């Protein structure tokens, strides 16, 4: 699935949270990829 990524608040920048509009799972691994640089980051 593809989602649009928005900036976080400064005080939450180090938390590593991902908020989904329609949560389907209790826990899962999320991969975020930059389309320009193709760099990836994973979070659980």
mmCIF file as Biopython writes it, N, C-alpha, C and O atoms, coordinates in Angstrom:
data_model
#
loop_
_atom_site.group_PDB
_atom_site.id
_atom_site.type_symbol
_atom_site.label_atom_id
_atom_site.label_alt_id
_atom_site.label_comp_id
_atom_site.label_asym_id
_atom_site.label_entity_id
_atom_site.label_seq_id
_atom_site.pdbx_PDB_ins_code
_atom_site.Cartn_x
_atom_site.Cartn_y
_atom_site.Cartn_z
_atom_site.occupancy
_atom_site.B_iso_or_equiv
_atom_site.auth_seq_id
_atom_site.auth_asym_id
_atom_site.pdbx_PDB_model_num
ATOM 1   N N  . UNK A ? 1  ? 0.828  -1.181 0.000  1.0 0.0 1  A 1 
ATOM 2   C CA . UNK A ? 1  ? 0.000  0.000  0.000  1.0 0.0 1  A 1 
ATOM 3   C C  . UNK A ? 1  ? 0.873  1.244  0.000  1.0 0.0 1  A 1 
ATOM 4   O O  . UNK A ? 1  ? 1.977  1.237  0.544  1.0 0.0 1  A 1 
ATOM 5   N N  . UNK A ? 2  ? 0.384  2.290  -0.599 1.0 0.0 2  A 1 
ATOM 6   C CA . UNK A ? 2  ? 1.116  3.549  -0.603 1.0 0.0 2  A 1 
ATOM 7   C C  . UNK A ? 2  ? 0.328  4.586  0.169  1.0 0.0 2  A 1 
ATOM 8   O O  . UNK A ? 2  ? -0.894 4.672  0.042  1.0 0.0 2  A 1 
ATOM 9   N N  . UNK A ? 3  ? 1.030  5.375  0.972  1.0 0.0 3  A 1 
ATOM 10  C CA . UNK A ? 3  ? 0.432  6.429  1.763  1.0 0.0 3  A 1 
ATOM 11  C C  . UNK A ? 3  ? 1.206  7.711  1.549  1.0 0.0 3  A 1 
ATOM 12  O O  . UNK A ? 3  ? 2.353  7.685  1.102  1.0 0.0 3  A 1 
ATOM 13  N N  . UNK A ? 4  ? 0.593  8.814  1.862  1.0 0.0 4  A 1 
ATOM 14  C CA . UNK A ? 4  ? 1.271  10.105 1.833  1.0 0.0 4  A 1 
ATOM 15  C C  . UNK A ? 4  ? 1.894  10.349 3.202  1.0 0.0 4  A 1 
ATOM 16  O O  . UNK A ? 4  ? 1.242  10.155 4.228  1.0 0.0 4  A 1 
ATOM 17  N N  . UNK A ? 5  ? 3.155  10.773 3.217  1.0 0.0 5  A 1 
ATOM 18  C CA . UNK A ? 5  ? 3.882  11.033 4.454  1.0 0.0 5  A 1 
ATOM 19  C C  . UNK A ? 5  ? 3.817  12.519 4.767  1.0 0.0 5  A 1 
ATOM 20  O O  . UNK A ? 5  ? 4.045  13.356 3.893  1.0 0.0 5  A 1 
ATOM 21  N N  . UNK A ? 6  ? 3.505  12.841 6.014  1.0 0.0 6  A 1 
ATOM 22  C CA . UNK A ? 6  ? 3.466  14.224 6.471  1.0 0.0 6  A 1 
ATOM 23  C C  . UNK A ? 6  ? 4.511  14.425 7.554  1.0 0.0 6  A 1 
ATOM 24  O O  . UNK A ? 6  ? 4.901  13.475 8.233  1.0 0.0 6  A 1 
ATOM 25  N N  . UNK A ? 7  ? 4.958  15.649 7.713  1.0 0.0 7  A 1 
ATOM 26  C CA . UNK A ? 7  ? 5.948  15.974 8.739  1.0 0.0 7  A 1 
ATOM 27  C C  . UNK A ? 7  ? 5.341  15.815 10.129 1.0 0.0 7  A 1 
ATOM 28  O O  . UNK A ? 7  ? 4.132  15.960 10.315 1.0 0.0 7  A 1 
ATOM 29  N N  . UNK A ? 8  ? 6.191  15.517 11.091 1.0 0.0 8  A 1 
ATOM 30  C CA . UNK A ? 8  ? 5.759  15.359 12.475 1.0 0.0 8  A 1 
ATOM 31  C C  . UNK A ? 8  ? 6.018  16.633 13.267 1.0 0.0 8  A 1 
ATOM 32  O O  . UNK A ? 8  ? 6.706  17.540 12.799 1.0 0.0 8  A 1 
ATOM 33  N N  . UNK A ? 9  ? 5.467  16.689 14.449 1.0 0.0 9  A 1 
ATOM 34  C CA . UNK A ? 9  ? 5.777  17.781 15.353 1.0 0.0 9  A 1 
ATOM 35  C C  . UNK A ? 9  ? 7.200  17.608 15.863 1.0 0.0 9  A 1 
ATOM 36  O O  . UNK A ? 9  ? 7.686  16.482 15.974 1.0 0.0 9  A 1 
ATOM 37  N N  . UNK A ? 10 ? 7.863  18.698 16.171 1.0 0.0 10 A 1 
ATOM 38  C CA . UNK A ? 10 ? 9.253  18.640 16.608 1.0 0.0 10 A 1 
ATOM 39  C C  . UNK A ? 10 ? 9.424  17.751 17.837 1.0 0.0 10 A 1 
ATOM 40  O O  . UNK A ? 10 ? 10.383 16.984 17.909 1.0 0.0 10 A 1 
ATOM 41  N N  . UNK A ? 11 ? 8.511  17.840 18.804 1.0 0.0 11 A 1 
ATOM 42  C CA . UNK A ? 11 ? 8.659  17.062 20.041 1.0 0.0 11 A 1 
ATOM 43  C C  . UNK A ? 11 ? 8.412  15.569 19.840 1.0 0.0 11 A 1 
ATOM 44  O O  . UNK A ? 11 ? 8.728  14.781 20.731 1.0 0.0 11 A 1 
ATOM 45  N N  . UNK A ? 12 ? 7.859  15.156 18.705 1.0 0.0 12 A 1 
ATOM 46  C CA . UNK A ? 12 ? 7.618  13.741 18.437 1.0 0.0 12 A 1 
ATOM 47  C C  . UNK A ? 12 ? 8.585  13.158 17.406 1.0 0.0 12 A 1 
ATOM 48  O O  . UNK A ? 12 ? 8.424  12.006 17.003 1.0 0.0 12 A 1 
ATOM 49  N N  . UNK A ? 13 ? 9.568  13.914 16.978 1.0 0.0 13 A 1 
ATOM 50  C CA . UNK A ? 13 ? 10.438 13.496 15.877 1.0 0.0 13 A 1 
ATOM 51  C C  . UNK A ? 13 ? 11.277 12.265 16.198 1.0 0.0 13 A 1 
ATOM 52  O O  . UNK A ? 13 ? 11.609 11.514 15.281 1.0 0.0 13 A 1 
ATOM 53  N N  . UNK A ? 14 ? 11.629 12.030 17.443 1.0 0.0 14 A 1 
ATOM 54  C CA . UNK A ? 14 ? 12.489 10.900 17.801 1.0 0.0 14 A 1 
ATOM 55  C C  . UNK A ? 14 ? 11.725 9.663  18.249 1.0 0.0 14 A 1 
ATOM 56  O O  . UNK A ? 14 ? 12.348 8.677  18.642 1.0 0.0 14 A 1 
ATOM 57  N N  . UNK A ? 15 ? 10.409 9.680  18.202 1.0 0.0 15 A 1 
ATOM 58  C CA . UNK A ? 15 ? 9.617  8.564  18.708 1.0 0.0 15 A 1 
ATOM 59  C C  . UNK A ? 15 ? 9.512  7.388  17.741 1.0 0.0 15 A 1 
ATOM 60  O O  . UNK A ? 15 ? 9.319  6.256  18.185 1.0 0.0 15 A 1 
ATOM 61  N N  . UNK A ? 16 ? 9.633  7.616  16.444 1.0 0.0 16 A 1 
ATOM 62  C CA . UNK A ? 16 ? 9.537  6.532  15.471 1.0 0.0 16 A 1 
ATOM 63  C C  . UNK A ? 16 ? 8.129  6.002  15.293 1.0 0.0 16 A 1 
ATOM 64  O O  . UNK A ? 16 ? 7.951  4.824  14.983 1.0 0.0 16 A 1 
ATOM 65  N N  . UNK A ? 17 ? 7.142  6.830  15.480 1.0 0.0 17 A 1 
ATOM 66  C CA . UNK A ? 17 ? 5.750  6.401  15.346 1.0 0.0 17 A 1 
ATOM 67  C C  . UNK A ? 17 ? 5.273  6.592  13.923 1.0 0.0 17 A 1 
ATOM 68  O O  . UNK A ? 17 ? 5.694  7.519  13.232 1.0 0.0 17 A 1 
ATOM 69  N N  . UNK A ? 18 ? 4.387  5.705  13.491 1.0 0.0 18 A 1 
ATOM 70  C CA . UNK A ? 18 ? 3.706  5.831  12.209 1.0 0.0 18 A 1 
ATOM 71  C C  . UNK A ? 18 ? 2.216  5.728  12.506 1.0 0.0 18 A 1 
ATOM 72  O O  . UNK A ? 18 ? 1.760  4.751  13.100 1.0 0.0 18 A 1 
ATOM 73  N N  . UNK A ? 19 ? 1.468  6.731  12.093 1.0 0.0 19 A 1 
ATOM 74  C CA . UNK A ? 19 ? 0.024  6.740  12.312 1.0 0.0 19 A 1 
ATOM 75  C C  . UNK A ? 19 ? -0.667 6.428  10.999 1.0 0.0 19 A 1 
ATOM 76  O O  . UNK A ? 19 ? -0.419 7.095  9.994  1.0 0.0 19 A 1 
ATOM 77  N N  . UNK A ? 20 ? -1.527 5.430  10.995 1.0 0.0 20 A 1 
ATOM 78  C CA . UNK A ? 20 ? -2.278 5.064  9.802  1.0 0.0 20 A 1 
ATOM 79  C C  . UNK A ? 20 ? -3.730 5.503  9.962  1.0 0.0 20 A 1 
ATOM 80  O O  . UNK A ? 20 ? -4.278 5.466  11.064 1.0 0.0 20 A 1 
ATOM 81  N N  . UNK A ? 21 ? -4.347 5.915  8.864  1.0 0.0 21 A 1 
ATOM 82  C CA . UNK A ? 21 ? -5.731 6.363  8.936  1.0 0.0 21 A 1 
ATOM 83  C C  . UNK A ? 21 ? -6.697 5.195  9.143  1.0 0.0 21 A 1 
ATOM 84  O O  . UNK A ? 21 ? -7.778 5.376  9.704  1.0 0.0 21 A 1 
ATOM 85  N N  . UNK A ? 22 ? -6.315 4.008  8.695  1.0 0.0 22 A 1 
ATOM 86  C CA . UNK A ? 22 ? -7.158 2.828  8.851  1.0 0.0 22 A 1 
ATOM 87  C C  . UNK A ? 22 ? -6.328 1.679  9.424  1.0 0.0 22 A 1 
ATOM 88  O O  . UNK A ? 22 ? -5.832 0.845  8.667  1.0 0.0 22 A 1 
ATOM 89  N N  . UNK A ? 23 ? -6.170 1.622  10.731 1.0 0.0 23 A 1 
ATOM 90  C CA . UNK A ? 23 ? -5.344 0.543  11.305 1.0 0.0 23 A 1 
ATOM 91  C C  . UNK A ? 23 ? -6.008 -0.832 11.118 1.0 0.0 23 A 1 
ATOM 92  O O  . UNK A ? 23 ? -7.152 -1.046 11.519 1.0 0.0 23 A 1 
ATOM 93  N N  . UNK A ? 24 ? -5.266 -1.743 10.507 1.0 0.0 24 A 1 
ATOM 94  C CA . UNK A ? 24 ? -5.762 -3.094 10.287 1.0 0.0 24 A 1 
ATOM 95  C C  . UNK A ? 24 ? -5.043 -4.111 11.164 1.0 0.0 24 A 1 
ATOM 96  O O  . UNK A ? 24 ? -5.507 -5.242 11.312 1.0 0.0 24 A 1 
ATOM 97  N N  . UNK A ? 25 ? -3.930 -3.722 11.737 1.0 0.0 25 A 1 
ATOM 98  C CA . UNK A ? 25 ? -3.104 -4.666 12.475 1.0 0.0 25 A 1 
ATOM 99  C C  . UNK A ? 25 ? -2.701 -4.053 13.801 1.0 0.0 25 A 1 
ATOM 100 O O  . UNK A ? 25 ? -2.632 -2.832 13.942 1.0 0.0 25 A 1 
ATOM 101 N N  . UNK A ? 26 ? -2.437 -4.912 14.767 1.0 0.0 26 A 1 
ATOM 102 C CA . UNK A ? 26 ? -1.954 -4.417 16.049 1.0 0.0 26 A 1 
ATOM 103 C C  . UNK A ? 26 ? -0.489 -4.023 15.962 1.0 0.0 26 A 1 
ATOM 104 O O  . UNK A ? 26 ? -0.107 -2.967 16.465 1.0 0.0 26 A 1 
ATOM 105 N N  . UNK A ? 27 ? 0.341  -4.851 15.331 1.0 0.0 27 A 1 
ATOM 106 C CA . UNK A ? 27 ? 1.768  -4.568 15.149 1.0 0.0 27 A 1 
ATOM 107 C C  . UNK A ? 27 ? 2.209  -5.057 13.790 1.0 0.0 27 A 1 
ATOM 108 O O  . UNK A ? 27 ? 1.777  -6.109 13.320 1.0 0.0 27 A 1 
ATOM 109 N N  . UNK A ? 28 ? 3.061  -4.291 13.175 1.0 0.0 28 A 1 
ATOM 110 C CA . UNK A ? 28 ? 3.664  -4.729 11.921 1.0 0.0 28 A 1 
ATOM 111 C C  . UNK A ? 28 ? 4.869  -3.855 11.622 1.0 0.0 28 A 1 
ATOM 112 O O  . UNK A ? 28 ? 5.061  -2.814 12.251 1.0 0.0 28 A 1 
ATOM 113 N N  . UNK A ? 29 ? 5.672  -4.274 10.669 1.0 0.0 29 A 1 
ATOM 114 C CA . UNK A ? 29 ? 6.852  -3.515 10.264 1.0 0.0 29 A 1 
ATOM 115 C C  . UNK A ? 29 ? 6.478  -2.644 9.075  1.0 0.0 29 A 1 
ATOM 116 O O  . UNK A ? 29 ? 5.913  -3.129 8.095  1.0 0.0 29 A 1 
ATOM 117 N N  . UNK A ? 30 ? 6.794  -1.359 9.162  1.0 0.0 30 A 1 
ATOM 118 C CA . UNK A ? 30 ? 6.488  -0.387 8.120  1.0 0.0 30 A 1 
ATOM 119 C C  . UNK A ? 30 ? 7.792  0.028  7.450  1.0 0.0 30 A 1 
ATOM 120 O O  . UNK A ? 30 ? 8.772  0.325  8.132  1.0 0.0 30 A 1 
ATOM 121 N N  . UNK A ? 31 ? 7.811  0.050  6.121  1.0 0.0 31 A 1 
ATOM 122 C CA . UNK A ? 31 ? 8.966  0.540  5.369  1.0 0.0 31 A 1 
ATOM 123 C C  . UNK A ? 31 ? 8.580  1.868  4.733  1.0 0.0 31 A 1 
ATOM 124 O O  . UNK A ? 31 ? 7.558  1.963  4.053  1.0 0.0 31 A 1 
ATOM 125 N N  . UNK A ? 32 ? 9.400  2.895  4.956  1.0 0.0 32 A 1 
ATOM 126 C CA . UNK A ? 32 ? 9.202  4.204  4.346  1.0 0.0 32 A 1 
ATOM 127 C C  . UNK A ? 32 ? 10.370 4.435  3.401  1.0 0.0 32 A 1 
ATOM 128 O O  . UNK A ? 32 ? 11.529 4.361  3.809  1.0 0.0 32 A 1 
ATOM 129 N N  . UNK A ? 33 ? 10.063 4.716  2.131  1.0 0.0 33 A 1 
ATOM 130 C CA . UNK A ? 33 ? 11.103 4.895  1.112  1.0 0.0 33 A 1 
ATOM 131 C C  . UNK A ? 33 ? 10.984 6.282  0.503  1.0 0.0 33 A 1 
ATOM 132 O O  . UNK A ? 33 ? 9.893  6.732  0.155  1.0 0.0 33 A 1 
ATOM 133 N N  . UNK A ? 34 ? 12.124 6.951  0.380  1.0 0.0 34 A 1 
ATOM 134 C CA . UNK A ? 34 ? 12.182 8.241  -0.298 1.0 0.0 34 A 1 
ATOM 135 C C  . UNK A ? 34 ? 12.231 7.975  -1.794 1.0 0.0 34 A 1 
ATOM 136 O O  . UNK A ? 34 ? 13.135 7.287  -2.268 1.0 0.0 34 A 1 
ATOM 137 N N  . UNK A ? 35 ? 11.277 8.506  -2.541 1.0 0.0 35 A 1 
ATOM 138 C CA . UNK A ? 35 ? 11.210 8.237  -3.979 1.0 0.0 35 A 1 
ATOM 139 C C  . UNK A ? 35 ? 12.374 8.838  -4.754 1.0 0.0 35 A 1 
ATOM 140 O O  . UNK A ? 35 ? 12.769 8.300  -5.787 1.0 0.0 35 A 1 
ATOM 141 N N  . UNK A ? 36 ? 12.926 9.939  -4.274 1.0 0.0 36 A 1 
ATOM 142 C CA . UNK A ? 36 ? 14.024 10.586 -4.997 1.0 0.0 36 A 1 
ATOM 143 C C  . UNK A ? 36 ? 15.356 9.886  -4.756 1.0 0.0 36 A 1 
ATOM 144 O O  . UNK A ? 36 ? 16.090 9.613  -5.706 1.0 0.0 36 A 1 
ATOM 145 N N  . UNK A ? 37 ? 15.674 9.595  -3.504 1.0 0.0 37 A 1 
ATOM 146 C CA . UNK A ? 37 ? 16.976 9.013  -3.172 1.0 0.0 37 A 1 
ATOM 147 C C  . UNK A ? 37 ? 16.930 7.497  -3.025 1.0 0.0 37 A 1 
ATOM 148 O O  . UNK A ? 37 ? 17.975 6.848  -2.986 1.0 0.0 37 A 1 
ATOM 149 N N  . UNK A ? 38 ? 15.734 6.930  -2.944 1.0 0.0 38 A 1 
ATOM 150 C CA . UNK A ? 38 ? 15.516 5.493  -2.750 1.0 0.0 38 A 1 
ATOM 151 C C  . UNK A ? 38 ? 16.048 4.990  -1.408 1.0 0.0 38 A 1 
ATOM 152 O O  . UNK A ? 38 ? 16.203 3.784  -1.221 1.0 0.0 38 A 1 
ATOM 153 N N  . UNK A ? 39 ? 16.329 5.898  -0.474 1.0 0.0 39 A 1 
ATOM 154 C CA . UNK A ? 39 ? 16.732 5.477  0.862  1.0 0.0 39 A 1 
ATOM 155 C C  . UNK A ? 39 ? 15.494 4.990  1.614  1.0 0.0 39 A 1 
ATOM 156 O O  . UNK A ? 39 ? 14.389 5.488  1.402  1.0 0.0 39 A 1 
ATOM 157 N N  . UNK A ? 40 ? 15.696 4.007  2.499  1.0 0.0 40 A 1 
ATOM 158 C CA . UNK A ? 40 ? 14.583 3.388  3.216  1.0 0.0 40 A 1 
ATOM 159 C C  . UNK A ? 40 ? 14.821 3.461  4.720  1.0 0.0 40 A 1 
ATOM 160 O O  . UNK A ? 40 ? 15.959 3.503  5.186  1.0 0.0 40 A 1 
ATOM 161 N N  . UNK A ? 41 ? 13.731 3.476  5.459  1.0 0.0 41 A 1 
ATOM 162 C CA . UNK A ? 41 ? 13.776 3.372  6.904  1.0 0.0 41 A 1 
ATOM 163 C C  . UNK A ? 41 ? 12.650 2.409  7.306  1.0 0.0 41 A 1 
ATOM 164 O O  . UNK A ? 41 ? 11.577 2.414  6.703  1.0 0.0 41 A 1 
ATOM 165 N N  . UNK A ? 42 ? 12.903 1.589  8.323  1.0 0.0 42 A 1 
ATOM 166 C CA . UNK A ? 42 ? 11.922 0.631  8.803  1.0 0.0 42 A 1 
ATOM 167 C C  . UNK A ? 42 ? 11.565 0.971  10.247 1.0 0.0 42 A 1 
ATOM 168 O O  . UNK A ? 42 ? 12.418 1.398  11.026 1.0 0.0 42 A 1 
ATOM 169 N N  . UNK A ? 43 ? 10.307 0.777  10.589 1.0 0.0 43 A 1 
ATOM 170 C CA . UNK A ? 43 ? 9.909  0.921  11.995 1.0 0.0 43 A 1 
ATOM 171 C C  . UNK A ? 43 ? 8.818  -0.106 12.288 1.0 0.0 43 A 1 
ATOM 172 O O  . UNK A ? 43 ? 8.139  -0.591 11.383 1.0 0.0 43 A 1 
ATOM 173 N N  . UNK A ? 44 ? 8.667  -0.423 13.567 1.0 0.0 44 A 1 
ATOM 174 C CA . UNK A ? 44 ? 7.694  -1.443 13.968 1.0 0.0 44 A 1 
ATOM 175 C C  . UNK A ? 44 ? 6.581  -0.786 14.734 1.0 0.0 44 A 1 
ATOM 176 O O  . UNK A ? 44 ? 5.649  -1.462 15.169 1.0 0.0 44 A 1 
#
